[in-house]
Every structure is written in C-alpha cells, then in structure tokens.
Amino acid sequence: MEKNYKEKLHHIRTFCFDVDGVFTNNIVFLIPDGEHIRTANVRDGYAVQLAVKKGFSIVIISGGKSEAVKKRFEMLGLEDIFLSVSNKEEVFDRFLSERKIDPQCVCYVGDDIPDYVVMKKAGLACCPADAVPEIKAVAHYISPYKGGEGVVRDILEQAMRIQGLWMDHDGQTW
C-alpha cells in the first residue's frame, strides 16, 4: 500500500466501483425465484449522490445482475451502470476511451480477482479491509472499512475533503 495515495486523490474525477464486496458485505440472501437480496449502506449512498452533485463521475462495473441494484444506483443519480459484466477490463477501457478519460485520473474500487487487472490500470486502486489478498497486494489504499460497511463513503469523502468539496458552504454538503 502506498503512503502517497492521498496525493493521487487530488487528481481523481472518476470513480469506478464493483458492487458485491464493495457496496455490499458479500452476502446474498437467496429467494425461491432466483433473485438475490443484498443490503446497502445508507452512508455510502449519501456519499455517492453527493459526489455526483459535486461533479464526479461515478461508474458501476459489476458481474452481478439485479434490477434492485440498478434502481438503487439510478436513484442516487448514476447513469453509467454496467451490470452482468464478464470482462471488466473491456468495459473499463471502452468507457475511458469513449469519454477520453486518462486512467491516472480514475479510482477503481474492487475486492476480488475479477477486479485485479482493472485495478492495475487505474491511477488509484482501493479496496475494502476484507478484500482478498491478491487485491490488497495491488491496492494503493486499503480502507479500514469492510465491504458494505462504509468503504465507499470513506474513499469518496476523502477525495471530496482533499479537493475542498466536503462541507463547502457554511457547513452544508449540498
């Protein structure tokens, strides 16, 4: 883990997130119709919608497929939601190319092997405290928070604080 990850946060304008194990605690409840039920951290959601309002681009790249997950992210103001992704690197590369985004200005947050290659390409790679060892080995920053327990809020809040966008109007964050 690099000690200068906070320096990298000055230049980050795009955040790409995996879902399961980052926004969630990696546990799904299985119901008879085959749908998986997940929980979501409200504080993570607050930070996401605030980051969108502050002009950050928030991208979801997940192998999972859930209409409830998609609706949650849409309610938070996200437009770039890629679900059922089998090749995260391909989606990541195409998104950056289409938007003409420098990978050095992107933070990718993942927790498991499917995130590995993309994390190595991103300017800032972050993961939750309970990520697998291979992901921790390539992360510039390992949050003290586990997936589903505030890792998203931790990373977004740090970026907004460093860029002077957290509580920037008389104590208000909006």
N, C-alpha and C positions, 0 to 999 in steps of 0.2 A: 504494500500500500504506500502510495506517495504522500509525502508530507505537504507538498505544494498543490494539492487538489483544490484548495480554496482559491488559489491564483487562477486556476482554469475556470472557475465559476464566473469570473468577470466577463468571459467571452461567450458563455453559453446562452443561446437564444432558443434552442430547440431541445426538447426532452423527449426521448423515446422510452416507453415503458412496456415491459412484459406485464401480464396480468396475474396469472396464478403464481403465488410465491412472492409477489411484489405488492400488488394491491390486495391480495388475499393471503390467508395463512396456510395455503397449500392443502386445505381440507375441503372436500366437496361432499355434500350430502346427496346421495343417490335416491331419486324417487322413481316410482314404477314406470312413468312414461319415458324414462331415459334422460330427462333433464337433470343437470347438476345444479344444486343450490349452493351459492357462495355467500360469504359475508363481506361487507365493505366497511372500511374505517371512515367515519364522517369527517375527521380532521384531515385525512388525505384528500377527501373530496373538496373540502373547503380550500385547501392549498391549490388544487388543480384549477378550480373555477377562478380563483384569484390570479393565478399565473396567466390564464387565458386573457383575463381582463387587462393585465399589465402588458400584454403583447407577446408573451412567449408562445411558441408553437409546441403543443403537446400532442404526441403521436403514440398510439397504441399499436403494438405488434405482438400478436398472441397466436399460439397454436390452437387455443381453445375457441369454442363457438358457443355463444349463449346470447339469446335475444335480450335477456335481462341485463347482461353486462354491457351490451351495445347501448341499450336505452339509458343506463346509468351514465355512461360517458357522454352521450348526446345531451343529457340534462345538465351536465357540467360544462357544456359549451364546446365539446370536442367535435371536430369534423373528420380528422384523419384517424380512423379506426379500422385497423386491418386484423380481422379475425380468421380463424381456420388457416393460418399461415403455416405451410410446411417448410418453407425456406426463408427464414428471417433475413438473412444476408441479402437475398434478391430484392425483397420488399424495401429494406433499408437503403440499398444502393439506388434503386429506382426512385424512391421518394426524394432522396437528396439530389439526385441528378435532375429530376423534373423541377424541383424548387431552387436549384442552383445554390445549395447549402454546402458549405465547407464542413467536412466531417469533424474538423477540430473545434467547431462551434456547436457540437452536438454532445449531449449527455445521454448515455444509454444505461438503463437500469434493468438488470436481469438477475436471475437467481440459479439457473440450471444450465446444463450442457447446450441446449438449443440456442442460448444467448451468447455463447463463448466467442464465436467468430465475429459477431457484430460488436461485441464489447471491445475487441481488439482493434476495431476500425474507428471507434468513436473517440473524440477528443478527450472525453471524460467518461470513464466506466465506473459505475457504482453498483452496489449490491446490498441486500439486507444482511443482518447479522447471521441469519440461518441459511445463507446460500451454500451451495455445495463447494467443496474445497477448490475445485478447478476454477470456479468463477471468482472466488476470493483471491486466487493467485493472480488474476489479471485485472482486478479492480484497483482503481486509483483511490477509491474511498469505500470503506465498509461501514455502513451505518450501524449505530448501536441498536437500532430497532429491527425487529423481525418483520418478515413479510406480513402484511395485513395489520401491523401494529404501529404504523406511523413512519415507515421508511420513506414513503412518497412525500409526506409533509416535511420530514427532516431535510431532504435534498432540495425540494422546491423553496422552502423557507430560507435555507442558507443562501441559495442563489439570489433570491429577492432581497435579502438583507445586504449582501455584498454589493448588489447593483443599486442600492438605495431605493428599492421599491416596496419595502415592507413597512407598514405603518408610516406612510409618507405624507399624510395630510392630517395634521393635528391628532395623531394617534389612530386615525382611521386607516383601514387596509383596503378600502374600496372607494 
